[in-house]
Amino acid sequence: MNTQLPLQGRVALVTGGSRGIGAAIVRRLARDGADVAFSYAASEQRANAIAGEVEALGRRALAVRADQADAAAVAELVKTVHAAFGRLDILVNSAGVFVTGAVGDSATDLAALERQFAINVGGVAAAVRAAVPLLTDGGRIISIGTTGADHVPFAGAADYVASKAAVAAYTRGWSRDLGPRNITVNVVQPGAINTEMNPEDGAFADTLKNLAALGRYGQPEDIAAAVAFLAGPDAGYITGATLNVDGGQSA
């Protein structure tokens, strides 16, 4: 009986992999057999704990502190991971920030909005550009977006959803660029997911639950499962695609 795991022998890099959705993705890819490197922004203790979980599964792990808003730092992150593991098969762009503010609101912090685009768009582009020369043919690029890129159900999120819509557009363009190398490029768009930033018992939870056909929040593991599928052998003919994992919010 063949017991090989679907990602056995693969090396993955997950940006923003020390918390929330990113941490769930790291765990799931490791569970499916991949060696996993990931970046983190602040907490070395949290990052080391996640790395320990990966190693406990018998996989190699590497946690690298990197500022996702710094394109040069992101490029160096990719090179460091490739040098450490000797290959790169999967890139997951999970790092992101969410800054609210209605257009014309004088209280909106312009610097925070600019950093949001630097992380959510510039950091993704920097990671992909650095990874492309190093990715194995047949590799995978998966970015985390938002269903807000297609449908915005509330005010104050325009800048955030615009940044994620840019990632979705990049995904379609990159899929054309990388198709000849059989590298697939896809985006997973979550709805309301239970994380520290957006807890299922938070102030806006009831509103967000009511937007979903299933009437509840999703869990980070729901997003990780979608990423694992797109990273695996059964998704080799899926590219340039958007997968909404939102409990029917976009229905």
MOTAWO-V609507 format. One line per field, one symbol per residue. psi: psi as a letter, one per 20 degrees, with the letter a starting at -180 (. if undefined). burial: 1 if it has 16 or more other ideal C-beta (glycine too) atoms within 10 Angstrom, else 0. A space follows every 50 residues. Layout:
# MOTAWO-V609507
psi = ???
burial = ???
This chain:
# MOTAWO-V609507
psi = pojpqhjpiqpqpoqljircgghhgggghghjiqppqqqqhgohggghgg hhgghhijrqqppppqoiiohhhgghgghggghhiirphpponhprqopr pqpioiipohhhhhhghhghgghggggghhhgihqqpjapppqocqiihh poirrjjggghhhhhhghggggghhghighjkpqorppoqcopnrhhmqi kahjggghghhqhikrqrqhhgghggggghirhikijoqkqpopnjkjhj .
burial = 00000010011111111111111111111111111111111000001001 10110000101111011111101110110111001001111111111111 10000000000010111111111111110111011000111111111111 01000010111111111101100110010000111111111111100101 01001001101100001101111111111111001000111111111011 0
